[in-house]
Amino acid sequence: MTSDLAPFFSPTGVAIIGASTNPRKLSYGILKNMTKYGFEGGIYPVNPKAEEVLGLKVYADVAEVPDPVDLAVVVLPAPMTPDALRACGERGIKAVVIISGGFREVGSQGNALEEECGEIAESYGMRLIGPNCVGTLDLTTGLNSTFIQGVPALGSIGFVSQSGAVCGGVVDYIADKSIGLSHFASLGNELDVDEADMIAFFGDHPRVKVIAAYVEAIQNGEKFLRVANEVSRMKPIVLLKAGRTGAGAKAVSSHTGSLAGSYSAYQAAFEQAGVIEVPDLSTLFDVAWALSCQPLPKGERVAFFTNAGGPAALAADSLAANGFRLAEISVERQKKLAEKLHPSAQVANPVDMLGGAEPAEFAHCLETLDGDPEVDVLLPMLVPQSLVNPGDVARAIVAATKHTGQTVLVCMVGERSLAEARKVLHENQVPMSIFPEVSGQVLGAMRTYRDWLAKGESAPFAFENLNQAEGERLLSIATPGQALGEAETRPILAAYGLDLIPGKWARDAADAAEIAEALGFPVVVKVVSPQVLHKSDLGGIALNLKSTEDVKIAALKMEAGILENLPDAKIAGFLVEKMAPKGLEVIVGMRRDPTFGPLMMFGLGGIYVELFKDVGFGVAPLTPQRAREMIAATKAGRLLQGFRGSPVYDLDGVVDAIGRVSQLAVDFPLISEVEINPLLVLPEGQGAKVLDARLILA
């Protein structure tokens, strides 16, 4: 276990610095919560202006607090916090929660104050949670350093949130639903402890089965990827990311002082690390709860039985949308189902027991299909009606599924009459939803995690003809911030073993004609100018030239046309290249994301990438398996494999190109962007050639 975080949840003694005797103050609420839920360690209010609060002795200074004390909760105005931290450091306290706001989130002055607090903590070897947070909670030890009203049930979900308000809302939402947490932590501005630290702590904690997280902006993408990838192989991480849109990202910045990175990079990182991303708060806990209660589905075959047809149709749509299908129920089992159901019941899947279905009929269906090798998931569904008590149906479901090895989810459509049923089901580790589509969403998330686990870890790329020293030499002579056109980018890519279409730089039109003759016709001529990066937009490329005269005329015409449109353009010469054979044009690119680093991109190439936005992403360094997944996520990937009689193209060549660009980006952080567009993919076994490329330096 990450031992330096343990005092935030199971301390031997807690000092509440700034504890107030005023019941309207947050610090009074924290002190009240500390005394309310069975915490057995010492509780020491600190306030020089009080003697007693809630029956506890108040200490004038943290130095007077008796041993043992290993956690401090600071609830003071922001300017007083640095002195409080120094006092904690001198007292030997190594874990501090700073509840107070007024730091980085309010601007430059608060940012300076926050940095001062970080320096103090580092000098004393102290771990900090916050500032601008609501504290921590451990449902087993009874530690509650928050001012939130109420606590959820005891369970096995470890919840971490950058937002304190989300923590408060979540507790209120799940408090009467018997959805159990083991811990939660509100991290606020993440001056020190961040979501990766908490995921590592929960990953190592024996009482945590599932980690749920609300994240606005990740501070250290490389650390998050490493930790999440390791922990996901032991237990699921279910995550809700805020700031996915431009408006959301702006809200995040104003709320926490964080800068949101590219959402595409977040999506790629989550997928690579096995993190299960969900779209909203309710789904976060629907999925986390199911994963904490139920085994992963072994397959995609679902049997569900219902007393209402409409919700069953909605559930079937959701199942199909999430990769599941209705199981085939054998004739023998259908006959057995019919034995105890209404004569008019439908016993094929879905099993329609009709509106008056009794608890015993639900139990009969479950017992009949329990252990069926053709069924992976059991999904009983009830719409409440006046003749049947949902609580009794819940008890029948619990009794019938107590020893099943299949995944069991329950849907009871409604709300007002279902409190007892939910309590019965959830206390017996059977997840219940109140909308038909939720079951499909939950199963889809469980399937995603199951499939990720099944993939296992893959070997990294291994390249032979890769000359890092030559790449370093070529980049060392470039100017920082410079955009390198194709002429300057080609030798860098060649050093990393990418296959370039044969070509050579020419000084002028006459030189271009000589080079063309040496290469052999037909050829392509491209302008070389730092002001012309998108050559086709300005007439900077001429195709299929078949003679030296054609080359001269094209080069002169190109130069004149560009200077007419861009009088200040500097024409540095021309690239003369062999005319490419037939193939499929794709794009391979890299943009350095501020959070996760090199974000690799693959998609349909040429001029269509902007139009169709059919792209797959991955965070470098990549493995061959991840490169193939990027390709498979796109329609271009389907074209590569031969679509409706078209040729099968060299997929291995594309994977190799993605891997080499990925390695180039990892080796040289000064490269902010690389784009190969197009990469010409030839028929299977013939490779992939770079036709055009550019590179931008930071």
C-alpha positions as CSV (number, residue, x, y, z in Angstrom):
1,M,0.0,0.0,0.0
2,T,1.1,3.6,-0.7
3,S,1.9,4.1,3.0
4,D,2.4,7.9,3.0
5,L,-1.3,8.3,1.9
6,A,-2.7,5.9,4.6
7,P,-3.0,8.7,7.3
8,F,-5.5,10.5,5.1
9,F,-7.9,7.6,5.8
10,S,-6.8,5.7,8.9
11,P,-4.8,8.1,11.1
12,T,-4.2,7.6,14.7
13,G,-5.0,11.2,15.6
14,V,-6.3,14.2,13.7
15,A,-5.8,17.9,14.4
16,I,-8.5,20.2,13.1
17,I,-6.7,23.6,12.6
18,G,-9.2,26.4,12.6
19,A,-11.9,24.5,14.4
20,S,-14.8,26.8,15.2
21,T,-17.4,26.9,17.9
22,N,-19.9,28.4,15.4
23,P,-22.3,25.8,14.1
24,R,-22.5,27.7,10.8
25,K,-18.9,27.4,10.0
26,L,-17.5,24.7,7.8
27,S,-14.8,23.8,10.4
28,Y,-17.6,23.1,12.9
29,G,-19.2,20.7,10.4
30,I,-15.9,18.9,9.9
31,L,-15.4,18.5,13.6
32,K,-19.0,17.2,14.0
33,N,-18.5,14.6,11.2
34,M,-15.2,13.5,12.9
35,T,-17.1,12.7,16.0
36,K,-20.2,11.1,14.4
37,Y,-19.2,8.0,12.5
38,G,-17.2,5.9,14.9
39,F,-13.6,7.2,14.4
40,E,-11.6,5.8,17.3
41,G,-8.5,7.9,17.0
42,G,-7.7,11.2,18.7
43,I,-9.6,14.3,17.6
44,Y,-7.9,17.6,18.5
45,P,-9.5,20.9,17.7
46,V,-7.0,23.8,17.3
47,N,-8.1,27.4,17.9
48,P,-6.4,30.0,20.1
49,K,-9.7,31.7,20.9
50,A,-11.7,28.7,22.3
51,E,-11.4,26.2,25.1
52,E,-14.0,23.5,24.2
53,V,-16.2,22.5,21.3
54,L,-18.6,19.5,21.0
55,G,-17.2,18.3,24.3
56,L,-13.6,18.2,23.0
57,K,-10.7,20.1,24.5
58,V,-9.5,22.9,22.2
59,Y,-5.7,23.5,21.8
60,A,-4.3,26.9,21.2
61,D,-1.6,25.7,18.9
62,V,-0.8,22.5,17.0
63,A,2.4,22.2,18.9
64,E,0.3,21.5,22.1
65,V,-1.7,18.6,20.5
66,P,-0.7,15.3,22.3
67,D,0.6,12.3,20.5
68,P,-0.3,10.4,18.5
69,V,-1.3,12.7,15.6
70,D,-0.5,12.0,12.0
71,L,-3.2,14.0,10.1
72,A,-4.0,17.7,10.1
73,V,-7.1,19.3,8.5
74,V,-6.5,23.0,7.8
75,V,-9.6,25.2,7.7
76,L,-8.1,28.7,7.7
77,P,-8.2,31.8,5.4
78,A,-5.7,31.1,2.6
79,P,-3.1,33.7,3.8
80,M,-2.8,31.9,7.1
81,T,-2.2,28.5,5.6
82,P,1.6,28.7,5.1
83,D,2.2,29.4,8.8
84,A,-0.2,26.5,9.7
85,L,1.8,24.2,7.4
86,R,5.1,25.2,9.0
87,A,3.6,24.5,12.4
88,C,2.5,21.0,11.3
89,G,5.9,20.4,9.9
90,E,7.6,21.3,13.1
91,R,5.1,19.1,15.0
92,G,6.0,16.1,12.8
93,I,2.7,15.7,11.0
94,K,3.3,14.2,7.5
95,A,-0.3,14.4,6.0
96,V,-2.3,17.6,5.7
97,V,-5.7,18.3,4.1
98,I,-6.2,21.9,3.1
99,I,-9.9,22.6,2.9
100,S,-9.5,26.3,2.4
101,G,-10.0,28.0,-1.0
102,G,-8.4,31.2,-2.3
103,F,-5.4,29.6,-4.0
104,R,-4.6,28.9,-7.7
105,E,-8.3,29.0,-8.7
106,V,-8.6,32.8,-7.9
107,G,-5.6,34.0,-10.0
108,S,-1.9,34.9,-9.8
109,Q,-1.9,36.0,-6.1
110,G,-3.5,32.8,-5.0
111,N,-1.2,30.8,-7.3
112,A,1.9,32.3,-5.5
113,L,0.4,31.4,-2.2
114,E,-0.2,27.8,-3.4
115,E,3.4,27.5,-4.6
116,E,4.6,28.7,-1.2
117,C,2.5,26.0,0.5
118,G,4.0,23.4,-1.9
119,E,7.6,24.4,-1.0
120,I,6.9,24.2,2.7
121,A,5.3,20.8,2.4
122,E,8.3,19.5,0.4
123,S,10.8,20.9,2.9
124,Y,9.1,18.8,5.7
125,G,8.5,15.7,3.6
126,M,4.8,16.3,4.0
127,R,1.9,15.0,1.7
128,L,-0.9,17.4,0.9
129,I,-4.5,17.0,-0.3
130,G,-6.1,20.2,-1.7
131,P,-6.2,23.1,-1.3
132,N,-9.8,24.0,-2.3
133,C,-11.3,20.5,-1.4
134,V,-13.8,18.9,0.9
135,G,-11.5,16.3,2.5
136,T,-11.4,12.5,2.8
137,L,-13.7,9.7,4.1
138,D,-13.1,6.1,5.1
139,L,-16.3,4.1,5.7
140,T,-14.4,1.5,7.8
141,T,-12.3,3.6,10.1
142,G,-15.1,6.2,10.4
143,L,-12.6,9.0,9.4
144,N,-14.7,11.8,8.0
145,S,-12.7,15.0,7.5
146,T,-15.5,16.6,5.3
147,F,-18.3,18.9,6.0
148,I,-20.7,16.9,3.7
149,Q,-24.0,15.9,5.3
150,G,-24.5,12.1,5.6
151,V,-22.4,9.2,4.4
152,P,-23.1,6.4,2.0
153,A,-23.3,2.7,2.8
154,L,-20.1,0.7,3.4
155,G,-19.0,-1.0,0.2
156,S,-15.9,-1.6,-2.0
157,I,-15.8,1.4,-4.4
158,G,-13.0,3.8,-3.9
159,F,-14.1,7.2,-5.2
160,V,-11.7,10.1,-6.1
161,S,-12.9,13.5,-7.4
162,Q,-11.1,16.7,-8.3
163,S,-14.4,18.5,-7.4
164,G,-15.6,18.7,-3.8
165,A,-19.1,19.7,-5.0
166,V,-19.3,16.5,-7.0
167,C,-18.3,14.5,-3.9
168,G,-21.1,16.1,-2.0
169,G,-23.6,15.5,-4.7
170,V,-22.5,11.9,-5.1
171,V,-22.9,11.2,-1.4
172,D,-26.4,12.6,-1.4
173,Y,-27.3,10.7,-4.6
174,I,-26.2,7.3,-3.4
175,A,-26.9,7.6,0.3
176,D,-30.4,6.0,0.1
177,K,-29.6,3.6,-2.7
178,S,-27.4,1.1,-0.8
179,I,-24.5,1.7,-3.2
180,G,-21.5,1.2,-1.0
181,L,-18.2,3.1,-1.0
182,S,-15.1,2.1,0.9
183,H,-13.4,5.6,0.7
184,F,-13.6,8.9,-1.1
185,A,-11.1,11.7,-1.5
186,S,-11.7,15.2,-2.9
187,L,-8.5,16.5,-4.3
188,G,-9.3,20.1,-5.2
189,N,-6.3,21.9,-6.8
190,E,-4.0,18.9,-6.5
191,L,-1.1,20.8,-5.2
192,D,0.5,17.5,-4.3
193,V,-1.6,14.4,-4.2
194,D,-3.3,13.8,-7.6
195,E,-5.6,11.3,-9.1
196,A,-2.8,9.0,-10.1
197,D,-1.6,8.9,-6.5
198,M,-5.1,8.0,-5.3
199,I,-5.6,5.4,-8.0
200,A,-2.3,3.8,-6.9
201,F,-3.4,3.8,-3.3
202,F,-6.8,2.4,-4.0
203,G,-5.2,-0.1,-6.4
204,D,-3.2,-1.5,-3.5
205,H,-5.9,-1.3,-0.9
206,P,-7.5,-4.7,0.0
207,R,-11.0,-3.2,0.7
208,V,-11.3,-1.5,-2.7
209,K,-12.6,-3.6,-5.6
210,V,-13.4,-0.8,-8.1
211,I,-12.1,2.7,-8.5
212,A,-14.4,5.4,-9.6
213,A,-13.1,8.8,-10.6
214,Y,-14.3,12.3,-11.6
215,V,-11.5,14.1,-13.4
216,E,-11.4,17.6,-14.9
217,A,-7.7,17.9,-16.0
218,I,-4.9,15.5,-15.4
219,Q,-1.7,17.2,-14.4
220,N,0.9,14.5,-15.3
221,G,-0.2,12.4,-18.2
222,E,2.8,10.1,-18.3
223,K,2.4,9.3,-14.6
224,F,-1.4,8.7,-15.0
225,L,-0.9,6.3,-18.0
226,R,1.8,4.3,-16.1
227,V,-0.3,4.0,-12.9
228,A,-3.6,3.4,-14.5
229,N,-2.2,0.7,-16.9
230,E,-0.8,-1.1,-13.9
231,V,-3.8,-0.8,-11.6
232,S,-6.4,-1.6,-14.3
233,R,-4.9,-5.1,-14.6
234,M,-5.8,-5.7,-11.0
235,K,-9.1,-3.9,-10.6
236,P,-11.4,-1.7,-12.8
237,I,-11.1,2.1,-13.0
238,V,-14.3,3.8,-14.1
239,L,-13.8,7.5,-15.0
240,L,-15.9,10.5,-15.9
241,K,-14.0,13.2,-17.7
242,A,-15.4,16.8,-17.6
243,G,-14.3,19.4,-20.1
244,R,-14.8,17.3,-23.2
245,T,-16.1,20.3,-25.2
246,G,-14.7,23.7,-25.7
247,A,-17.3,25.2,-23.2
248,G,-16.6,22.4,-20.7
249,A,-12.9,23.0,-20.9
250,K,-13.4,26.7,-20.2
251,A,-15.5,25.9,-17.2
252,V,-12.8,23.6,-15.9
253,S,-10.2,26.3,-16.2
254,S,-12.2,28.8,-14.3
255,H,-13.2,26.2,-11.6
256,T,-9.9,24.6,-10.7
257,G,-7.3,26.8,-12.4
258,S,-6.4,23.8,-14.5
259,L,-5.8,23.8,-18.3
260,A,-7.7,21.0,-20.0
261,G,-5.8,19.0,-22.6
262,S,-7.0,17.7,-25.9
263,Y,-10.0,15.4,-25.3
264,S,-8.8,13.2,-28.1
265,A,-5.6,12.6,-26.1
266,Y,-7.6,11.8,-23.0
267,Q,-9.7,9.3,-24.9
268,A,-6.7,7.6,-26.4
269,A,-4.9,7.5,-23.0
270,F,-8.0,6.0,-21.2
271,E,-8.4,3.3,-23.9
272,Q,-4.7,2.4,-23.8
273,A,-4.6,2.2,-20.0
274,G,-7.8,0.1,-19.7
275,V,-9.8,2.9,-18.1
276,I,-13.5,2.6,-18.6
277,E,-14.8,6.1,-19.5
278,V,-18.5,6.9,-18.9
279,P,-20.6,9.9,-20.1
280,D,-22.2,11.0,-16.9
281,L,-22.4,10.7,-13.1
282,S,-25.3,8.3,-12.9
283,T,-23.5,5.9,-15.3
284,L,-20.3,6.3,-13.3
285,F,-22.0,4.7,-10.3
286,D,-24.2,2.3,-12.3
287,V,-21.0,0.8,-13.9
288,A,-18.8,1.0,-10.8
289,W,-21.5,-0.7,-8.6
290,A,-22.1,-3.5,-11.1
291,L,-18.3,-4.2,-11.4
292,S,-18.0,-4.3,-7.6
293,C,-20.9,-6.8,-7.3
294,Q,-21.0,-9.0,-10.3
295,P,-18.6,-11.2,-12.4
296,L,-17.7,-10.0,-15.8
297,P,-20.0,-11.5,-18.5
298,K,-18.3,-14.5,-20.2
299,G,-20.0,-13.7,-23.5
300,E,-22.6,-11.5,-25.1
301,R,-25.7,-13.7,-24.8
302,V,-28.5,-12.2,-22.6
303,A,-31.7,-13.8,-21.4
304,F,-34.2,-11.5,-20.0
305,F,-37.7,-11.9,-18.7
306,T,-40.2,-9.3,-18.1
307,N,-43.8,-8.4,-17.2
308,A,-44.0,-5.6,-19.8
309,G,-43.2,-5.6,-23.5
310,G,-42.3,-1.9,-24.1
311,P,-39.3,-1.7,-21.6
312,A,-38.1,-5.1,-23.0
313,A,-37.9,-3.6,-26.5
314,L,-35.9,-0.6,-25.2
315,A,-33.6,-2.9,-23.3
316,A,-33.1,-5.0,-26.4
317,D,-32.1,-1.9,-28.4
318,S,-29.6,-0.9,-25.7
319,L,-28.1,-4.4,-25.5
320,A,-27.6,-4.5,-29.3
321,A,-26.0,-1.0,-29.3
322,N,-23.5,-2.2,-26.7
323,G,-22.5,-5.4,-28.5
324,F,-24.9,-7.9,-26.8
325,R,-27.6,-10.1,-28.2
326,L,-30.5,-12.2,-27.1
327,A,-29.5,-15.7,-26.2
328,E,-31.1,-18.7,-27.9
329,I,-33.2,-20.6,-25.3
330,S,-33.4,-24.3,-26.1
331,V,-36.7,-26.0,-26.7
332,E,-36.2,-28.1,-23.6
333,R,-35.8,-25.0,-21.4
334,Q,-38.7,-23.2,-23.1
335,K,-40.9,-26.2,-22.2
336,K,-39.7,-26.0,-18.6
337,L,-40.3,-22.3,-18.5
338,A,-43.9,-22.8,-19.7
339,E,-44.6,-25.3,-16.9
340,K,-45.0,-22.5,-14.2
341,L,-45.9,-19.4,-16.3
342,H,-49.2,-18.2,-17.5
343,P,-50.5,-20.2,-20.5
344,S,-50.3,-17.1,-22.7
345,A,-46.7,-16.2,-21.6
346,Q,-44.1,-15.9,-24.3
347,V,-41.2,-18.3,-23.5
348,A,-38.8,-17.5,-26.3
349,N,-36.3,-14.8,-25.5
350,P,-37.3,-12.2,-24.2
351,V,-39.5,-14.2,-21.9
352,D,-42.8,-12.2,-21.5
353,M,-44.4,-13.4,-18.3
354,L,-47.3,-11.0,-18.8
355,G,-48.3,-8.1,-16.5
356,G,-49.4,-10.1,-13.4
357,A,-46.2,-12.1,-13.1
358,E,-45.6,-13.1,-9.4
359,P,-42.3,-13.3,-7.5
360,A,-42.4,-17.1,-7.9
361,E,-42.5,-16.8,-11.6
362,F,-39.4,-14.6,-11.6
363,A,-37.7,-17.2,-9.4
364,H,-38.8,-20.0,-11.7
365,C,-37.3,-18.3,-14.8
366,L,-34.0,-17.6,-13.1
367,E,-33.7,-21.1,-11.7
368,T,-34.6,-22.6,-15.2
369,L,-31.9,-20.5,-17.0
370,D,-29.3,-20.7,-14.2
371,G,-26.2,-22.5,-15.5
372,D,-27.5,-22.6,-19.1
373,P,-24.3,-22.8,-21.2
374,E,-26.0,-20.7,-23.9
375,V,-26.7,-17.8,-21.5
376,D,-24.1,-15.4,-20.2
377,V,-26.3,-12.7,-18.6
378,L,-29.6,-13.0,-16.7
379,L,-31.7,-9.8,-16.8
380,P,-35.1,-9.9,-14.9
381,M,-37.2,-6.8,-15.6
382,L,-40.3,-5.5,-13.7
383,V,-42.7,-2.7,-14.2
384,P,-44.5,-2.2,-10.8
385,Q,-48.2,-2.8,-10.7
386,S,-50.7,-2.9,-7.8
387,L,-51.0,-6.6,-7.4
388,V,-47.3,-7.5,-6.9
389,N,-44.9,-6.1,-4.3
390,P,-41.5,-5.2,-5.9
391,G,-39.8,-6.0,-2.6
392,D,-41.0,-9.6,-2.8
393,V,-39.8,-9.8,-6.4
394,A,-36.4,-8.6,-5.3
395,R,-36.2,-11.2,-2.5
396,A,-37.2,-13.9,-5.0
397,I,-34.4,-12.8,-7.4
398,V,-31.8,-12.7,-4.6
399,A,-32.7,-16.2,-3.5
400,A,-32.7,-17.7,-7.0
401,T,-29.3,-16.1,-8.0
402,K,-27.4,-16.6,-4.8
403,H,-25.1,-19.3,-6.3
404,T,-25.2,-18.5,-10.0
405,G,-22.0,-17.9,-12.0
406,Q,-23.7,-15.8,-14.6
407,T,-23.8,-12.0,-14.6
408,V,-27.1,-10.8,-13.1
409,L,-28.5,-7.3,-13.6
410,V,-32.0,-6.2,-12.6
411,C,-34.2,-3.5,-14.1
412,M,-37.3,-2.2,-12.3
413,V,-38.8,0.6,-14.2
414,G,-40.0,3.5,-12.1
415,E,-38.9,5.1,-8.8
416,R,-41.6,5.8,-6.1
417,S,-42.5,2.2,-5.2
418,L,-39.0,0.7,-5.6
419,A,-37.0,1.8,-2.5
420,E,-37.5,-1.5,-0.7
421,A,-36.7,-3.6,-3.8
422,R,-33.5,-1.6,-4.4
423,K,-32.4,-2.0,-0.8
424,V,-32.9,-5.7,-0.9
425,L,-31.1,-6.2,-4.2
426,H,-28.2,-3.9,-3.4
427,E,-27.6,-5.2,0.1
428,N,-27.3,-8.6,-1.6
429,Q,-24.9,-7.4,-4.3
430,V,-27.4,-7.5,-7.2
431,P,-27.3,-4.2,-9.2
432,M,-30.7,-2.6,-10.0
433,S,-31.4,0.2,-12.6
434,I,-34.7,2.0,-13.1
435,F,-34.4,2.6,-16.9
436,P,-34.2,-0.2,-19.5
437,E,-31.3,1.3,-21.5
438,V,-29.0,1.3,-18.4
439,S,-28.5,-2.5,-18.5
440,G,-27.0,-2.3,-22.0
441,Q,-24.7,0.6,-21.0
442,V,-23.5,-1.3,-17.9
443,L,-22.9,-4.5,-19.8
444,G,-21.1,-2.6,-22.6
445,A,-18.7,-1.2,-20.0
446,M,-18.1,-4.6,-18.4
447,R,-17.5,-6.1,-21.8
448,T,-14.9,-3.4,-22.7
449,Y,-13.0,-4.1,-19.5
450,R,-13.2,-7.9,-20.0
451,D,-11.8,-7.6,-23.5
452,W,-9.0,-5.2,-22.4
453,L,-7.9,-7.7,-19.7
454,A,-8.0,-10.5,-22.3
455,K,-5.6,-8.7,-24.6
456,G,-2.8,-8.7,-22.0
457,E,0.3,-6.7,-22.4
458,S,1.9,-6.5,-25.8
459,A,5.6,-6.2,-26.8
460,P,6.9,-2.8,-27.9
461,F,8.2,-1.9,-31.3
462,A,11.7,-3.2,-32.2
463,F,13.4,-1.3,-35.0
464,E,16.7,-2.2,-36.6
465,N,17.5,0.5,-39.2
466,L,16.9,3.6,-37.0
467,N,19.6,6.2,-36.8
468,Q,18.9,8.4,-33.8
469,A,22.3,10.1,-34.0
470,E,21.6,11.3,-37.6
471,G,18.1,12.5,-36.5
472,E,19.7,14.5,-33.7
473,R,22.3,16.0,-36.1
474,L,19.6,17.1,-38.6
475,L,17.4,18.6,-35.9
476,S,20.3,20.4,-34.2
477,I,20.8,22.6,-37.3
478,A,17.1,23.6,-37.4
479,T,15.8,26.8,-35.7
480,P,13.5,26.4,-32.7
481,G,9.9,27.2,-33.6
482,Q,10.6,26.5,-37.3
483,A,8.2,24.8,-39.6
484,L,10.1,22.3,-41.7
485,G,8.8,21.6,-45.2
486,E,9.1,18.4,-47.0
487,A,12.7,19.0,-48.2
488,E,14.0,19.4,-44.6
489,T,11.7,16.7,-43.2
490,R,12.6,13.9,-45.7
491,P,16.1,13.3,-44.4
492,I,14.9,13.2,-40.8
493,L,12.2,10.6,-41.7
494,A,14.8,8.6,-43.7
495,A,17.1,8.5,-40.6
496,Y,14.2,6.8,-38.8
497,G,13.9,4.2,-41.5
498,L,10.7,5.4,-43.2
499,D,10.4,4.5,-46.9
500,L,10.4,7.7,-49.0
501,I,9.4,8.1,-52.6
502,P,12.7,8.6,-54.6
503,G,13.4,12.3,-55.0
504,K,15.9,15.1,-54.8
505,W,16.0,18.9,-54.1
506,A,16.7,21.1,-57.1
507,R,18.0,24.7,-57.1
508,D,16.0,26.0,-60.0
509,A,14.0,24.9,-63.1
510,A,17.0,23.8,-65.1
511,D,18.4,21.7,-62.2
512,A,14.9,20.2,-61.7
513,A,14.9,19.1,-65.3
514,E,18.3,17.3,-65.0
515,I,17.2,15.6,-61.8
516,A,14.0,14.4,-63.4
517,E,15.9,12.9,-66.3
518,A,18.1,11.0,-63.8
519,L,15.1,9.7,-61.8
520,G,13.2,8.7,-64.9
521,F,9.8,9.9,-66.0
522,P,7.0,10.5,-65.1
523,V,7.9,12.8,-62.1
524,V,6.3,15.2,-59.7
525,V,7.6,18.7,-59.0
526,K,6.9,20.5,-55.7
527,V,7.9,24.0,-54.6
528,V,10.2,24.4,-51.6
529,S,9.3,27.5,-49.7
530,P,9.0,28.1,-45.9
531,Q,5.9,30.2,-46.6
532,V,4.1,27.3,-48.5
533,L,3.3,24.4,-46.3
534,H,0.1,23.3,-48.0
535,K,1.4,23.2,-51.6
536,S,-1.8,22.0,-53.3
537,D,-3.7,25.1,-52.0
538,L,-1.3,27.5,-53.9
539,G,-0.5,25.6,-57.0
540,G,2.8,24.4,-55.6
541,I,2.7,20.9,-57.0
542,A,2.7,19.6,-60.6
543,L,1.9,15.9,-61.3
544,N,2.7,13.3,-64.0
545,L,5.4,15.3,-65.9
546,K,6.8,13.3,-68.7
547,S,9.7,15.3,-70.2
548,T,12.4,17.7,-69.2
549,E,10.5,20.4,-71.0
550,D,7.4,19.7,-69.0
551,V,9.5,20.0,-65.8
552,K,11.0,23.3,-66.7
553,I,7.7,24.8,-67.8
554,A,5.9,23.6,-64.6
555,A,8.7,24.9,-62.3
556,L,8.7,28.3,-63.8
557,K,5.0,28.6,-63.9
558,M,4.7,27.4,-60.3
559,E,7.3,30.0,-59.1
560,A,5.5,32.8,-60.9
561,G,2.1,31.9,-59.6
562,I,3.2,31.6,-56.0
563,L,5.0,35.0,-56.1
564,E,1.9,36.6,-57.6
565,N,-0.2,35.3,-54.7
566,L,2.5,35.6,-52.0
567,P,5.0,38.3,-53.1
568,D,7.1,37.9,-49.9
569,A,7.5,34.2,-50.4
570,K,11.0,32.8,-50.6
571,I,11.4,30.2,-53.2
572,A,14.2,27.9,-52.0
573,G,14.0,25.5,-55.0
574,F,12.0,22.5,-56.0
575,L,11.6,18.9,-55.0
576,V,11.6,16.5,-57.9
577,E,10.1,13.0,-57.1
578,K,9.2,9.9,-58.9
579,M,5.5,9.8,-59.8
580,A,3.9,7.4,-57.3
581,P,2.2,4.2,-58.3
582,K,-1.4,3.4,-57.5
583,G,-2.3,2.9,-53.8
584,L,-4.3,4.1,-50.9
585,E,-3.5,7.5,-49.4
586,V,-3.6,7.7,-45.6
587,I,-2.3,10.2,-43.0
588,V,0.1,9.5,-40.2
589,G,0.7,12.3,-37.8
590,M,1.8,13.4,-34.3
591,R,0.8,16.4,-32.2
592,R,2.4,16.9,-28.8
593,D,-0.4,17.2,-26.3
594,P,0.4,19.3,-23.2
595,T,-0.9,16.6,-20.8
596,F,0.1,13.2,-22.4
597,G,2.9,14.1,-24.8
598,P,3.1,12.7,-28.3
599,L,-0.5,12.0,-29.6
600,M,-0.3,9.8,-32.7
601,M,-3.0,10.1,-35.4
602,F,-4.0,7.8,-38.3
603,G,-6.7,8.4,-40.9
604,L,-7.7,8.7,-44.5
605,G,-5.1,10.8,-46.2
606,G,-4.9,13.5,-48.9
607,I,-7.4,16.4,-48.7
608,Y,-10.2,14.3,-47.1
609,V,-8.8,14.1,-43.5
610,E,-10.3,17.5,-42.6
611,L,-13.6,16.7,-44.3
612,F,-14.3,13.3,-42.9
613,K,-12.4,13.5,-39.5
614,D,-12.2,9.7,-39.6
615,V,-9.1,9.3,-37.4
616,G,-7.8,7.0,-34.7
617,F,-5.5,8.2,-31.9
618,G,-2.9,6.7,-29.6
619,V,-0.4,8.1,-27.1
620,A,3.3,7.4,-27.8
621,P,5.3,5.3,-27.1
622,L,3.0,2.8,-29.0
623,T,3.1,-1.0,-29.4
624,P,2.3,-2.7,-32.7
625,Q,-1.0,-3.9,-31.1
626,R,-2.0,-0.3,-30.3
627,A,-1.1,0.9,-33.8
628,R,-3.3,-1.7,-35.2
629,E,-6.1,-0.7,-32.9
630,M,-5.7,2.9,-34.1
631,I,-6.1,1.7,-37.7
632,A,-9.0,-0.6,-36.9
633,A,-10.9,2.3,-35.3
634,T,-11.3,4.1,-38.7
635,K,-13.0,3.5,-42.0
636,A,-9.6,3.8,-43.7
637,G,-8.6,0.7,-41.7
638,R,-11.5,-1.2,-43.4
639,L,-10.3,0.0,-46.8
640,L,-6.8,-1.3,-46.1
641,Q,-8.2,-4.8,-45.6
642,G,-9.9,-4.8,-49.0
643,F,-13.4,-3.4,-49.2
644,R,-15.9,-4.9,-51.6
645,G,-13.4,-6.3,-54.0
646,S,-10.8,-3.6,-53.7
647,P,-7.1,-4.6,-53.2
648,V,-5.8,-5.7,-49.8
649,Y,-3.1,-3.1,-48.8
650,D,0.0,-3.5,-46.8
651,L,-1.2,-3.1,-43.2
652,D,2.1,-4.1,-41.8
653,G,3.7,-1.2,-43.7
654,V,1.4,1.3,-42.1
655,V,1.9,-0.2,-38.6
656,D,5.7,0.1,-39.1
657,A,5.4,3.8,-40.3
658,I,3.2,4.7,-37.3
659,G,5.7,3.0,-35.0
660,R,8.7,4.9,-36.4
661,V,7.0,8.3,-36.2
662,S,6.0,7.4,-32.6
663,Q,9.6,6.6,-31.8
664,L,10.8,9.8,-33.4
665,A,8.4,11.8,-31.3
666,V,9.5,10.1,-28.1
667,D,13.2,10.6,-28.9
668,F,12.9,14.3,-29.7
669,P,10.6,16.3,-27.4
670,L,11.5,19.4,-29.3
671,I,9.3,18.2,-32.2
672,S,5.8,19.5,-31.6
673,E,4.1,18.2,-34.8
674,V,4.9,15.7,-37.6
675,E,2.6,15.0,-40.5
676,I,3.0,12.5,-43.3
677,N,0.2,13.2,-45.7
678,P,-0.1,11.3,-47.7
679,L,1.5,8.0,-46.8
680,L,0.9,5.9,-49.9
681,V,0.0,2.3,-49.0
682,L,0.8,-0.2,-51.7
683,P,-0.8,-3.6,-52.2
684,E,0.0,-6.2,-49.5
685,G,3.7,-7.1,-49.2
686,Q,4.9,-3.9,-51.1
687,G,5.1,-1.5,-48.2
688,A,4.1,2.1,-47.6
689,K,5.9,5.2,-49.0
690,V,6.1,8.8,-47.8
691,L,4.8,11.1,-50.5
692,D,4.7,14.3,-48.5
693,A,5.6,15.4,-45.0
694,R,6.2,18.3,-42.7
695,L,7.5,18.8,-39.2
696,I,7.1,21.7,-36.7
697,L,9.6,22.4,-33.9
698,A,8.6,23.7,-30.5
